[in-house]
């Protein structure tokens, strides 16, 4: 039987630099403990404003990874 089965998890990455950096932070940290990460979807982008400027970017992701073969 062919095809793929994915499991999904939700992650939230943060960065003072950018939305892209927040995504990279979340994926890199997850990759330390989750194998076979294959894709991500940005679900929400938020941020903190400090003194009229962006203090932090916060990005919520859905991340998919393949299940291990038995």
Predicted model as a PDB file, atoms N, CA, C, CB and O in Angstrom, pLDDT in the B-factor column:
MODEL        1                                                                  
ATOM      1  N   UNK A   1       0.847  -1.179   0.000  1.00 52.00           N  
ATOM      2  CA  UNK A   1       0.000   0.000   0.000  1.00 52.00           C  
ATOM      3  C   UNK A   1       0.892   1.241   0.000  1.00 52.00           C  
ATOM      4  CB  UNK A   1      -0.963  -0.001   1.225  1.00 52.00           C  
ATOM      5  O   UNK A   1       1.837   1.317   0.785  1.00 52.00           O  
ATOM      6  N   UNK A   2       0.611   2.196  -0.853  1.00 66.00           N  
ATOM      7  CA  UNK A   2       1.421   3.401  -0.919  1.00 66.00           C  
ATOM      8  C   UNK A   2       0.650   4.579  -0.348  1.00 66.00           C  
ATOM      9  CB  UNK A   2       1.852   3.688  -2.363  1.00 66.00           C  
ATOM     10  O   UNK A   2      -0.562   4.510  -0.143  1.00 66.00           O  
ATOM     11  N   UNK A   3       1.357   5.636  -0.100  1.00 74.00           N  
ATOM     12  CA  UNK A   3       0.754   6.836   0.476  1.00 74.00           C  
ATOM     13  C   UNK A   3       1.494   7.228   1.735  1.00 74.00           C  
ATOM     14  CB  UNK A   3      -0.738   6.615   0.777  1.00 74.00           C  
ATOM     15  O   UNK A   3       2.345   6.491   2.233  1.00 74.00           O  
ATOM     16  N   UNK A   4       1.164   8.364   2.225  1.00 79.00           N  
ATOM     17  CA  UNK A   4       1.822   8.886   3.421  1.00 79.00           C  
ATOM     18  C   UNK A   4       0.792   9.154   4.501  1.00 79.00           C  
ATOM     19  CB  UNK A   4       2.612  10.169   3.100  1.00 79.00           C  
ATOM     20  O   UNK A   4      -0.343   9.540   4.221  1.00 79.00           O  
ATOM     21  N   UNK A   5       1.202   8.945   5.718  1.00 84.00           N  
ATOM     22  CA  UNK A   5       0.396   9.315   6.872  1.00 84.00           C  
ATOM     23  C   UNK A   5       1.219  10.304   7.676  1.00 84.00           C  
ATOM     24  CB  UNK A   5      -0.015   8.059   7.734  1.00 84.00           C  
ATOM     25  O   UNK A   5       2.386  10.049   7.973  1.00 84.00           O  
ATOM     26  N   UNK A   6       0.620  11.428   8.030  1.00 88.00           N  
ATOM     27  CA  UNK A   6       1.316  12.464   8.770  1.00 88.00           C  
ATOM     28  C   UNK A   6       0.664  12.660  10.133  1.00 88.00           C  
ATOM     29  CB  UNK A   6       1.325  13.781   7.980  1.00 88.00           C  
ATOM     30  O   UNK A   6      -0.547  12.505  10.293  1.00 88.00           O  
ATOM     31  N   UNK A   7       1.476  12.997  11.086  1.00 94.00           N  
ATOM     32  CA  UNK A   7       0.978  13.453  12.377  1.00 94.00           C  
ATOM     33  C   UNK A   7       1.244  14.952  12.424  1.00 94.00           C  
ATOM     34  CB  UNK A   7       1.665  12.688  13.592  1.00 94.00           C  
ATOM     35  O   UNK A   7       2.244  15.419  11.878  1.00 94.00           O  
ATOM     36  N   UNK A   8       0.356  15.714  13.075  1.00 95.00           N  
ATOM     37  CA  UNK A   8       0.524  17.161  13.161  1.00 95.00           C  
ATOM     38  C   UNK A   8       0.665  17.582  14.617  1.00 95.00           C  
ATOM     39  CB  UNK A   8      -0.664  17.891  12.500  1.00 95.00           C  
ATOM     40  O   UNK A   8       0.045  17.016  15.518  1.00 95.00           O  
ATOM     41  N   UNK A   9       1.499  18.593  14.814  1.00 97.00           N  
ATOM     42  CA  UNK A   9       1.624  19.229  16.119  1.00 97.00           C  
ATOM     43  C   UNK A   9       1.542  20.738  15.920  1.00 97.00           C  
ATOM     44  CB  UNK A   9       2.961  18.823  16.828  1.00 97.00           C  
ATOM     45  O   UNK A   9       1.816  21.243  14.831  1.00 97.00           O  
ATOM     46  N   UNK A  10       1.169  21.445  16.964  1.00 97.00           N  
ATOM     47  CA  UNK A  10       1.143  22.910  16.932  1.00 97.00           C  
ATOM     48  C   UNK A  10       2.377  23.430  17.648  1.00 97.00           C  
ATOM     49  CB  UNK A  10      -0.160  23.473  17.587  1.00 97.00           C  
ATOM     50  O   UNK A  10       2.761  22.916  18.699  1.00 97.00           O  
ATOM     51  N   UNK A  11       2.991  24.446  17.074  1.00 97.00           N  
ATOM     52  CA  UNK A  11       4.162  25.092  17.664  1.00 97.00           C  
ATOM     53  C   UNK A  11       3.956  26.596  17.651  1.00 97.00           C  
ATOM     54  CB  UNK A  11       5.460  24.709  16.902  1.00 97.00           C  
ATOM     55  O   UNK A  11       3.223  27.124  16.816  1.00 97.00           O  
ATOM     56  N   UNK A  12       4.601  27.276  18.573  1.00 97.00           N  
ATOM     57  CA  UNK A  12       4.637  28.738  18.562  1.00 97.00           C  
ATOM     58  C   UNK A  12       6.099  29.146  18.662  1.00 97.00           C  
ATOM     59  CB  UNK A  12       3.779  29.360  19.739  1.00 97.00           C  
ATOM     60  O   UNK A  12       6.782  28.823  19.634  1.00 97.00           O  
ATOM     61  N   UNK A  13       6.571  29.860  17.644  1.00 97.00           N  
ATOM     62  CA  UNK A  13       7.942  30.373  17.645  1.00 97.00           C  
ATOM     63  C   UNK A  13       7.919  31.868  17.862  1.00 97.00           C  
ATOM     64  CB  UNK A  13       8.669  30.029  16.327  1.00 97.00           C  
ATOM     65  O   UNK A  13       6.989  32.550  17.430  1.00 97.00           O  
ATOM     66  N   UNK A  14       8.941  32.384  18.531  1.00 97.00           N  
ATOM     67  CA  UNK A  14       9.039  33.824  18.753  1.00 97.00           C  
ATOM     68  C   UNK A  14      10.408  34.332  18.333  1.00 97.00           C  
ATOM     69  CB  UNK A  14       8.772  34.167  20.227  1.00 97.00           C  
ATOM     70  O   UNK A  14      11.390  33.589  18.327  1.00 97.00           O  
ATOM     71  N   UNK A  15      10.456  35.605  17.984  1.00 97.00           N  
ATOM     72  CA  UNK A  15      11.716  36.239  17.600  1.00 97.00           C  
ATOM     73  C   UNK A  15      11.590  37.749  17.736  1.00 97.00           C  
ATOM     74  CB  UNK A  15      12.112  35.855  16.152  1.00 97.00           C  
ATOM     75  O   UNK A  15      10.513  38.308  17.533  1.00 97.00           O  
ATOM     76  N   UNK A  16      12.667  38.392  18.073  1.00 97.00           N  
ATOM     77  CA  UNK A  16      12.714  39.858  18.064  1.00 97.00           C  
ATOM     78  C   UNK A  16      13.022  40.385  16.668  1.00 97.00           C  
ATOM     79  CB  UNK A  16      13.764  40.369  19.061  1.00 97.00           C  
ATOM     80  O   UNK A  16      12.845  41.573  16.397  1.00 97.00           O  
ATOM     81  N   UNK A  17      13.486  39.497  15.773  1.00 97.00           N  
ATOM     82  CA  UNK A  17      13.976  39.915  14.456  1.00 97.00           C  
ATOM     83  C   UNK A  17      12.903  39.966  13.367  1.00 97.00           C  
ATOM     84  CB  UNK A  17      15.061  38.990  14.021  1.00 97.00           C  
ATOM     85  O   UNK A  17      12.741  40.986  12.697  1.00 97.00           O  
ATOM     86  N   UNK A  18      12.156  38.839  13.189  1.00 97.00           N  
ATOM     87  CA  UNK A  18      11.217  38.764  12.070  1.00 97.00           C  
ATOM     88  C   UNK A  18      10.289  37.567  12.201  1.00 97.00           C  
ATOM     89  CB  UNK A  18      11.971  38.692  10.748  1.00 97.00           C  
ATOM     90  O   UNK A  18      10.503  36.678  13.024  1.00 97.00           O  
ATOM     91  N   UNK A  19       9.256  37.566  11.372  1.00 98.00           N  
ATOM     92  CA  UNK A  19       8.347  36.428  11.297  1.00 98.00           C  
ATOM     93  C   UNK A  19       9.115  35.209  10.799  1.00 98.00           C  
ATOM     94  CB  UNK A  19       7.137  36.738  10.369  1.00 98.00           C  
ATOM     95  O   UNK A  19       8.967  34.116  11.344  1.00 98.00           O  
ATOM     96  N   UNK A  20       9.930  35.391   9.770  1.00 98.00           N  
ATOM     97  CA  UNK A  20      10.741  34.287   9.241  1.00 98.00           C  
ATOM     98  C   UNK A  20      11.620  33.670  10.306  1.00 98.00           C  
ATOM     99  CB  UNK A  20      11.602  34.769   8.092  1.00 98.00           C  
ATOM    100  O   UNK A  20      11.731  32.447  10.399  1.00 98.00           O  
ATOM    101  N   UNK A  21      12.238  34.503  11.100  1.00 98.00           N  
ATOM    102  CA  UNK A  21      13.101  34.003  12.162  1.00 98.00           C  
ATOM    103  C   UNK A  21      12.291  33.237  13.207  1.00 98.00           C  
ATOM    104  CB  UNK A  21      13.859  35.161  12.822  1.00 98.00           C  
ATOM    105  O   UNK A  21      12.757  32.220  13.720  1.00 98.00           O  
ATOM    106  N   UNK A  22      11.104  33.701  13.523  1.00 98.00           N  
ATOM    107  CA  UNK A  22      10.245  32.991  14.477  1.00 98.00           C  
ATOM    108  C   UNK A  22       9.885  31.598  13.950  1.00 98.00           C  
ATOM    109  CB  UNK A  22       8.959  33.805  14.755  1.00 98.00           C  
ATOM    110  O   UNK A  22       9.836  30.637  14.717  1.00 98.00           O  
ATOM    111  N   UNK A  23       9.636  31.492  12.645  1.00 98.00           N  
ATOM    112  CA  UNK A  23       9.363  30.189  12.037  1.00 98.00           C  
ATOM    113  C   UNK A  23      10.591  29.294  12.150  1.00 98.00           C  
ATOM    114  CB  UNK A  23       8.947  30.350  10.556  1.00 98.00           C  
ATOM    115  O   UNK A  23      10.485  28.132  12.544  1.00 98.00           O  
ATOM    116  N   UNK A  24      11.752  29.834  11.805  1.00 98.00           N  
ATOM    117  CA  UNK A  24      13.000  29.055  11.877  1.00 98.00           C  
ATOM    118  C   UNK A  24      13.277  28.562  13.292  1.00 98.00           C  
ATOM    119  CB  UNK A  24      14.181  29.895  11.386  1.00 98.00           C  
ATOM    120  O   UNK A  24      13.694  27.421  13.485  1.00 98.00           O  
ATOM    121  N   UNK A  25      13.044  29.422  14.279  1.00 97.00           N  
ATOM    122  CA  UNK A  25      13.253  29.054  15.686  1.00 97.00           C  
ATOM    123  C   UNK A  25      12.363  27.874  16.059  1.00 97.00           C  
ATOM    124  CB  UNK A  25      12.965  30.259  16.617  1.00 97.00           C  
ATOM    125  O   UNK A  25      12.832  26.915  16.672  1.00 97.00           O  
ATOM    126  N   UNK A  26      11.087  27.935  15.695  1.00 98.00           N  
ATOM    127  CA  UNK A  26      10.148  26.863  16.040  1.00 98.00           C  
ATOM    128  C   UNK A  26      10.535  25.547  15.367  1.00 98.00           C  
ATOM    129  CB  UNK A  26       8.721  27.256  15.638  1.00 98.00           C  
ATOM    130  O   UNK A  26      10.548  24.501  16.016  1.00 98.00           O  
ATOM    131  N   UNK A  27      10.849  25.590  14.076  1.00 98.00           N  
ATOM    132  CA  UNK A  27      11.195  24.375  13.344  1.00 98.00           C  
ATOM    133  C   UNK A  27      12.505  23.782  13.862  1.00 98.00           C  
ATOM    134  CB  UNK A  27      11.304  24.670  11.840  1.00 98.00           C  
ATOM    135  O   UNK A  27      12.602  22.571  14.058  1.00 98.00           O  
ATOM    136  N   UNK A  28      13.500  24.618  14.082  1.00 98.00           N  
ATOM    137  CA  UNK A  28      14.796  24.131  14.566  1.00 98.00           C  
ATOM    138  C   UNK A  28      14.667  23.466  15.932  1.00 98.00           C  
ATOM    139  CB  UNK A  28      15.803  25.282  14.640  1.00 98.00           C  
ATOM    140  O   UNK A  28      15.264  22.418  16.175  1.00 98.00           O  
ATOM    141  N   UNK A  29      13.896  24.069  16.813  1.00 97.00           N  
ATOM    142  CA  UNK A  29      13.728  23.486  18.152  1.00 97.00           C  
ATOM    143  C   UNK A  29      12.970  22.168  18.075  1.00 97.00           C  
ATOM    144  CB  UNK A  29      12.989  24.468  19.084  1.00 97.00           C  
ATOM    145  O   UNK A  29      13.344  21.200  18.736  1.00 97.00           O  
ATOM    146  N   UNK A  30      11.906  22.120  17.274  1.00 97.00           N  
ATOM    147  CA  UNK A  30      11.138  20.884  17.122  1.00 97.00           C  
ATOM    148  C   UNK A  30      12.000  19.771  16.525  1.00 97.00           C  
ATOM    149  CB  UNK A  30       9.905  21.127  16.239  1.00 97.00           C  
ATOM    150  O   UNK A  30      11.883  18.612  16.923  1.00 97.00           O  
ATOM    151  N   UNK A  31      12.859  20.120  15.579  1.00 97.00           N  
ATOM    152  CA  UNK A  31      13.709  19.129  14.916  1.00 97.00           C  
ATOM    153  C   UNK A  31      14.696  18.464  15.880  1.00 97.00           C  
ATOM    154  CB  UNK A  31      14.472  19.784  13.777  1.00 97.00           C  
ATOM    155  O   UNK A  31      15.258  17.415  15.566  1.00 97.00           O  
ATOM    156  N   UNK A  32      14.905  19.064  17.040  1.00 97.00           N  
ATOM    157  CA  UNK A  32      15.782  18.438  18.043  1.00 97.00           C  
ATOM    158  C   UNK A  32      15.159  17.169  18.616  1.00 97.00           C  
ATOM    159  CB  UNK A  32      16.084  19.424  19.177  1.00 97.00           C  
ATOM    160  O   UNK A  32      15.882  16.274  19.054  1.00 97.00           O  
ATOM    161  N   UNK A  33      13.836  17.080  18.620  1.00 95.00           N  
ATOM    162  CA  UNK A  33      13.169  15.926  19.228  1.00 95.00           C  
ATOM    163  C   UNK A  33      12.165  15.227  18.311  1.00 95.00           C  
ATOM    164  CB  UNK A  33      12.467  16.362  20.472  1.00 95.00           C  
ATOM    165  O   UNK A  33      11.749  14.107  18.606  1.00 95.00           O  
ATOM    166  N   UNK A  34      11.773  15.854  17.217  1.00 95.00           N  
ATOM    167  CA  UNK A  34      10.797  15.259  16.294  1.00 95.00           C  
ATOM    168  C   UNK A  34      11.515  14.917  14.993  1.00 95.00           C  
ATOM    169  CB  UNK A  34       9.587  16.231  16.029  1.00 95.00           C  
ATOM    170  O   UNK A  34      12.146  15.773  14.374  1.00 95.00           O  
ATOM    171  N   UNK A  35      11.409  13.654  14.590  1.00 93.00           N  
ATOM    172  CA  UNK A  35      12.047  13.243  13.336  1.00 93.00           C  
ATOM    173  C   UNK A  35      11.057  13.340  12.182  1.00 93.00           C  
ATOM    174  CB  UNK A  35      12.597  11.803  13.449  1.00 93.00           C  
ATOM    175  O   UNK A  35       9.843  13.348  12.385  1.00 93.00           O  
ATOM    176  N   UNK A  36      11.589  13.413  10.986  1.00 93.00           N  
ATOM    177  CA  UNK A  36      10.814  13.347   9.741  1.00 93.00           C  
ATOM    178  C   UNK A  36       9.836  14.509   9.551  1.00 93.00           C  
ATOM    179  CB  UNK A  36      10.052  12.057   9.698  1.00 93.00           C  
ATOM    180  O   UNK A  36       8.756  14.319   8.993  1.00 93.00           O  
ATOM    181  N   UNK A  37      10.201  15.705  10.008  1.00 95.00           N  
ATOM    182  CA  UNK A  37       9.356  16.880   9.745  1.00 95.00           C  
ATOM    183  C   UNK A  37       9.345  17.121   8.241  1.00 95.00           C  
ATOM    184  CB  UNK A  37       9.874  18.158  10.520  1.00 95.00           C  
ATOM    185  O   UNK A  37      10.398  17.166   7.605  1.00 95.00           O  
ATOM    186  N   UNK A  38       8.145  17.275   7.674  1.00 94.00           N  
ATOM    187  CA  UNK A  38       8.018  17.412   6.228  1.00 94.00           C  
ATOM    188  C   UNK A  38       7.413  18.738   5.774  1.00 94.00           C  
ATOM    189  CB  UNK A  38       7.191  16.298   5.702  1.00 94.00           C  
ATOM    190  O   UNK A  38       7.723  19.202   4.677  1.00 94.00           O  
ATOM    191  N   UNK A  39       6.572  19.349   6.576  1.00 95.00           N  
ATOM    192  CA  UNK A  39       5.916  20.590   6.135  1.00 95.00           C  
ATOM    193  C   UNK A  39       5.453  21.402   7.334  1.00 95.00           C  
ATOM    194  CB  UNK A  39       4.718  20.278   5.213  1.00 95.00           C  
ATOM    195  O   UNK A  39       5.390  20.912   8.462  1.00 95.00           O  
ATOM    196  N   UNK A  40       5.129  22.661   7.052  1.00 97.00           N  
ATOM    197  CA  UNK A  40       4.522  23.514   8.076  1.00 97.00           C  
ATOM    198  C   UNK A  40       3.511  24.438   7.423  1.00 97.00           C  
ATOM    199  CB  UNK A  40       5.600  24.334   8.833  1.00 97.00           C  
ATOM    200  O   UNK A  40       3.574  24.714   6.225  1.00 97.00           O  
ATOM    201  N   UNK A  41       2.581  24.905   8.232  1.00 98.00           N  
ATOM    202  CA  UNK A  41       1.564  25.855   7.804  1.00 98.00           C  
ATOM    203  C   UNK A  41       1.493  26.957   8.851  1.00 98.00           C  
ATOM    204  CB  UNK A  41       0.169  25.161   7.608  1.00 98.00           C  
ATOM    205  O   UNK A  41       1.342  26.676  10.040  1.00 98.00           O  
ATOM    206  N   UNK A  42       1.600  28.200   8.420  1.00 98.00           N  
ATOM    207  CA  UNK A  42       1.452  29.319   9.350  1.00 98.00           C  
ATOM    208  C   UNK A  42      -0.040  29.520   9.609  1.00 98.00           C  
ATOM    209  CB  UNK A  42       2.115  30.633   8.783  1.00 98.00           C  
ATOM    210  O   UNK A  42      -0.820  29.761   8.687  1.00 98.00           O  
ATOM    211  N   UNK A  43      -0.416  29.417  10.876  1.00 98.00           N  
ATOM    212  CA  UNK A  43      -1.816  29.528  11.269  1.00 98.00           C  
ATOM    213  C   UNK A  43      -2.147  30.942  11.732  1.00 98.00           C  
ATOM    214  CB  UNK A  43      -2.138  28.524  12.372  1.00 98.00           C  
ATOM    215  O   UNK A  43      -3.226  31.464  11.451  1.00 98.00           O  
ATOM    216  N   UNK A  44      -1.202  31.554  12.448  1.00 98.00           N  
ATOM    217  CA  UNK A  44      -1.466  32.878  13.013  1.00 98.00           C  
ATOM    218  C   UNK A  44      -0.150  33.621  13.221  1.00 98.00           C  
ATOM    219  CB  UNK A  44      -2.244  32.763  14.351  1.00 98.00           C  
ATOM    220  O   UNK A  44       0.872  33.031  13.574  1.00 98.00           O  
ATOM    221  N   UNK A  45      -0.203  34.914  12.997  1.00 98.00           N  
ATOM    222  CA  UNK A  45       0.942  35.788  13.278  1.00 98.00           C  
ATOM    223  C   UNK A  45       0.473  36.853  14.252  1.00 98.00           C  
ATOM    224  CB  UNK A  45       1.525  36.435  11.961  1.00 98.00           C  
ATOM    225  O   UNK A  45      -0.520  37.542  14.015  1.00 98.00           O  
ATOM    226  N   UNK A  46       1.205  36.978  15.355  1.00 97.00           N  
ATOM    227  CA  UNK A  46       0.908  37.988  16.374  1.00 97.00           C  
ATOM    228  C   UNK A  46       2.214  38.680  16.730  1.00 97.00           C  
ATOM    229  CB  UNK A  46       0.236  37.351  17.649  1.00 97.00           C  
ATOM    230  O   UNK A  46       3.291  38.286  16.283  1.00 97.00           O  
ATOM    231  N   UNK A  47       2.095  39.696  17.524  1.00 97.00           N  
ATOM    232  CA  UNK A  47       3.299  40.363  17.984  1.00 97.00           C  
ATOM    233  C   UNK A  47       3.053  41.209  19.210  1.00 97.00           C  
ATOM    234  CB  UNK A  47       3.867  41.211  16.893  1.00 97.00           C  
ATOM    235  O   UNK A  47       1.917  41.482  19.596  1.00 97.00           O  
ATOM    236  N   UNK A  48       4.141  41.607  19.800  1.00 96.00           N  
ATOM    237  CA  UNK A  48       4.110  42.482  20.973  1.00 96.00           C  
ATOM    238  C   UNK A  48       4.632  43.851  20.544  1.00 96.00           C  
ATOM    239  CB  UNK A  48       4.965  41.890  22.163  1.00 96.00           C  
ATOM    240  O   UNK A  48       5.632  43.948  19.832  1.00 96.00           O  
ATOM    241  N   UNK A  49       3.956  44.895  20.979  1.00 97.00           N  
ATOM    242  CA  UNK A  49       4.387  46.258  20.676  1.00 97.00           C  
ATOM    243  C   UNK A  49       4.943  46.875  21.949  1.00 97.00           C  
ATOM    244  CB  UNK A  49       3.211  47.118  20.101  1.00 97.00           C  
ATOM    245  O   UNK A  49       4.300  46.857  22.999  1.00 97.00           O  
ATOM    246  N   UNK A  50       6.166  47.428  21.838  1.00 96.00           N  
ATOM    247  CA  UNK A  50       6.837  48.069  22.964  1.00 96.00           C  
ATOM    248  C   UNK A  50       7.281  49.462  22.519  1.00 96.00           C  
ATOM    249  CB  UNK A  50       8.060  47.214  23.464  1.00 96.00           C  
ATOM    250  O   UNK A  50       8.059  49.606  21.576  1.00 96.00           O  
ATOM    251  N   UNK A  51       6.788  50.459  23.193  1.00 97.00           N  
ATOM    252  CA  UNK A  51       7.147  51.846  22.876  1.00 97.00           C  
ATOM    253  C   UNK A  51       6.936  52.180  21.397  1.00 97.00           C  
ATOM    254  CB  UNK A  51       8.598  52.105  23.254  1.00 97.00           C  
ATOM    255  O   UNK A  51       7.761  52.847  20.773  1.00 97.00           O  
ATOM    256  N   UNK A  52       5.821  51.707  20.855  1.00 97.00           N  
ATOM    257  CA  UNK A  52       5.480  52.029  19.475  1.00 97.00           C  
ATOM    258  C   UNK A  52       6.237  51.253  18.425  1.00 97.00           C  
ATOM    259  CB  UNK A  52       5.698  53.451  19.246  1.00 97.00           C  
ATOM    260  O   UNK A  52       6.142  51.575  17.241  1.00 97.00           O  
ATOM    261  N   UNK A  53       6.996  50.227  18.825  1.00 96.00           N  
ATOM    262  CA  UNK A  53       7.760  49.407  17.882  1.00 96.00           C  
ATOM    263  C   UNK A  53       7.496  47.937  18.169  1.00 96.00           C  
ATOM    264  CB  UNK A  53       9.281  49.719  17.972  1.00 96.00           C  
ATOM    265  O   UNK A  53       7.060  47.567  19.259  1.00 96.00           O  
ATOM    266  N   UNK A  54       7.768  47.108  17.170  1.00 96.00           N  
ATOM    267  CA  UNK A  54       7.598  45.661  17.357  1.00 96.00           C  
ATOM    268  C   UNK A  54       8.647  45.169  18.342  1.00 96.00           C  
ATOM    269  CB  UNK A  54       7.712  44.893  15.997  1.00 96.00           C  
ATOM    270  O   UNK A  54       9.847  45.348  18.132  1.00 96.00           O  
ATOM    271  N   UNK A  55       8.181  44.547  19.420  1.00 97.00           N  
ATOM    272  CA  UNK A  55       9.080  43.976  20.422  1.00 97.00           C  
ATOM    273  C   UNK A  55       9.389  42.520  20.135  1.00 97.00           C  
ATOM    274  CB  UNK A  55       8.477  44.107  21.806  1.00 97.00           C  
ATOM    275  O   UNK A  55      10.538  42.091  20.246  1.00 97.00           O  
ATOM    276  N   UNK A  56       8.365  41.755  19.766  1.00 96.00           N  
ATOM    277  CA  UNK A  56       8.499  40.333  19.446  1.00 96.00           C  
ATOM    278  C   UNK A  56       7.498  39.968  18.363  1.00 96.00           C  
ATOM    279  CB  UNK A  56       8.287  39.452  20.708  1.00 96.00           C  
ATOM    280  O   UNK A  56       6.376  40.474  18.339  1.00 96.00           O  
ATOM    281  N   UNK A  57       7.914  39.089  17.473  1.00 98.00           N  
ATOM    282  CA  UNK A  57       7.006  38.442  16.537  1.00 98.00           C  
ATOM    283  C   UNK A  57       6.670  37.085  17.135  1.00 98.00           C  
ATOM    284  CB  UNK A  57       7.638  38.309  15.092  1.00 98.00           C  
ATOM    285  O   UNK A  57       7.536  36.429  17.713  1.00 98.00           O  
ATOM    286  N   UNK A  58       5.420  36.659  17.000  1.00 97.00           N  
ATOM    287  CA  UNK A  58       4.987  35.365  17.508  1.00 97.00           C  
ATOM    288  C   UNK A  58       4.189  34.685  16.404  1.00 97.00           C  
ATOM    289  CB  UNK A  58       4.139  35.512  18.823  1.00 97.00           C  
ATOM    290  O   UNK A  58       3.195  35.229  15.921  1.00 97.00           O  
ATOM    291  N   UNK A  59       4.631  33.486  16.005  1.00 98.00           N  
ATOM    292  CA  UNK A  59       4.026  32.778  14.889  1.00 98.00           C  
ATOM    293  C   UNK A  59       3.560  31.400  15.356  1.00 98.00           C  
ATOM    294  CB  UNK A  59       5.024  32.652  13.709  1.00 98.00           C  
ATOM    295  O   UNK A  59       4.340  30.627  15.912  1.00 98.00           O  
ATOM    296  N   UNK A  60       2.282  31.104  15.125  1.00 98.00           N  
ATOM    297  CA  UNK A  60       1.736  29.781  15.435  1.00 98.00           C  
ATOM    298  C   UNK A  60       1.763  28.945  14.158  1.00 98.00           C  
ATOM    299  CB  UNK A  60       0.275  29.883  16.015  1.00 98.00           C  
ATOM    300  O   UNK A  60       1.295  29.384  13.107  1.00 98.00           O  
ATOM    301  N   UNK A  61       2.316  27.737  14.261  1.00 98.00           N  
ATOM    302  CA  UNK A  61       2.471  26.838  13.116  1.00 98.00           C  
ATOM    303  C   UNK A  61       1.806  25.498  13.381  1.00 98.00           C  
ATOM    304  CB  UNK A  61       3.951  26.632  12.791  1.00 98.00           C  
ATOM    305  O   UNK A  61       1.741  25.037  14.520  1.00 98.00           O  
ATOM    306  N   UNK A  62       1.319  24.887  12.326  1.00 98.00           N  
ATOM    307  CA  UNK A  62       1.000  23.464  12.334  1.00 98.00           C  
ATOM    308  C   UNK A  62       2.164  22.810  11.599  1.00 98.00           C  
ATOM    309  CB  UNK A  62      -0.423  23.142  11.650  1.00 98.00           C  
ATOM    310  O   UNK A  62       2.535  23.243  10.508  1.00 98.00           O  
ATOM    311  N   UNK A  63       2.734  21.775  12.190  1.00 97.00           N  
ATOM    312  CA  UNK A  63       3.886  21.097  11.606  1.00 97.00           C  
ATOM    313  C   UNK A  63       3.508  19.639  11.392  1.00 97.00           C  
ATOM    314  CB  UNK A  63       5.156  21.227  12.518  1.00 97.00           C  
ATOM    315  O   UNK A  63       2.973  18.985  12.288  1.00 97.00           O  
ATOM    316  N   UNK A  64       3.792  19.137  10.192  1.00 96.00           N  
ATOM    317  CA  UNK A  64       3.494  17.749   9.870  1.00 96.00           C  
ATOM    318  C   UNK A  64       4.765  16.929   9.754  1.00 96.00           C  
ATOM    319  CB  UNK A  64       2.699  17.662   8.579  1.00 96.00           C  
ATOM    320  O   UNK A  64       5.772  17.391   9.217  1.00 96.00           O  
ATOM    321  N   UNK A  65       4.707  15.711  10.263  1.00 95.00           N  
ATOM    322  CA  UNK A  65       5.849  14.805  10.135  1.00 95.00           C  
ATOM    323  C   UNK A  65       5.332  13.406   9.843  1.00 95.00           C  
ATOM    324  CB  UNK A  65       6.726  14.814  11.425  1.00 95.00           C  
ATOM    325  O   UNK A  65       4.226  13.041  10.242  1.00 95.00           O  
ATOM    326  N   UNK A  66       6.151  12.627   9.138  1.00 92.00           N  
ATOM    327  CA  UNK A  66       5.734  11.278   8.782  1.00 92.00           C  
ATOM    328  C   UNK A  66       5.941  10.359   9.978  1.00 92.00           C  
ATOM    329  CB  UNK A  66       6.517  10.761   7.547  1.00 92.00           C  
ATOM    330  O   UNK A  66       6.855  10.536  10.783  1.00 92.00           O  
ATOM    331  N   UNK A  67       5.060   9.376  10.060  1.00 83.00           N  
ATOM    332  CA  UNK A  67       5.175   8.381  11.121  1.00 83.00           C  
ATOM    333  C   UNK A  67       6.235   7.360  10.734  1.00 83.00           C  
ATOM    334  CB  UNK A  67       3.812   7.687  11.387  1.00 83.00           C  
ATOM    335  O   UNK A  67       6.439   7.086   9.551  1.00 83.00           O  
ATOM    336  N   UNK A  68       6.898   6.809  11.717  1.00 71.00           N  
ATOM    337  CA  UNK A  68       7.923   5.796  11.491  1.00 71.00           C  
ATOM    338  C   UNK A  68       7.289   4.530  10.942  1.00 71.00           C  
ATOM    339  CB  UNK A  68       8.692   5.493  12.789  1.00 71.00           C  
ATOM    340  O   UNK A  68       6.180   4.157  11.324  1.00 71.00           O  
ATOM    341  N   UNK A  69       8.011   3.874  10.040  1.00 60.00           N  
ATOM    342  CA  UNK A  69       7.577   2.579   9.545  1.00 60.00           C  
ATOM    343  C   UNK A  69       7.787   1.533  10.621  1.00 60.00           C  
ATOM    344  CB  UNK A  69       8.331   2.198   8.259  1.00 60.00           C  
ATOM    345  O   UNK A  69       8.763   1.594  11.369  1.00 60.00           O  
ATOM    346  N   UNK A  70       6.886   0.584  10.704  1.00 48.00           N  
ATOM    347  CA  UNK A  70       6.999  -0.481  11.714  1.00 48.00           C  
ATOM    348  C   UNK A  70       8.014  -1.510  11.308  1.00 48.00           C  
ATOM    349  CB  UNK A  70       5.655  -1.154  11.946  1.00 48.00           C  
ATOM    350  O   UNK A  70       8.240  -2.476  12.037  1.00 48.00           O  
TER     351      UNK A  70                                                      
ENDMDL                                                                          
END                                                                             
